[in-house]
């Protein structure tokens, strides 16, 4: 396939290909991260609900517990 190229050119082409793939992968992960990130607040609600906002959507959680370590 690359018989006409010198070894260093083949290596550089492979490095460039992998860098491009990693860049796309990183961009996709950043997009996914921004979609999944949210905020939670426990305001002075009479019912003690935890209010969570993810991607602009608000949710109220009436029952929750801390994660086990």
Secondary structure as the mmCIF struct_conf table of DSSP 4:
data_model
#
loop_
_struct_conf.conf_type_id
_struct_conf.id
_struct_conf.beg_label_comp_id
_struct_conf.beg_label_asym_id
_struct_conf.beg_label_seq_id
_struct_conf.end_label_comp_id
_struct_conf.end_label_asym_id
_struct_conf.end_label_seq_id
TURN_TY1_P TURN_TY1_P1 UNK A 3 UNK A 4
BEND BEND1 UNK A 5 UNK A 5
HELX_RH_AL_P HELX_RH_AL_P1 UNK A 7 UNK A 36
STRN STRN1 UNK A 38 UNK A 41
BEND BEND2 UNK A 44 UNK A 44
TURN_TY1_P TURN_TY1_P2 UNK A 46 UNK A 47
HELX_LH_PP_P HELX_LH_PP_P1 UNK A 49 UNK A 49
STRN STRN2 UNK A 50 UNK A 54
TURN_TY1_P TURN_TY1_P3 UNK A 55 UNK A 56
STRN STRN3 UNK A 57 UNK A 61
BEND BEND3 UNK A 62 UNK A 63
HELX_LH_PP_P HELX_LH_PP_P2 UNK A 66 UNK A 68
#
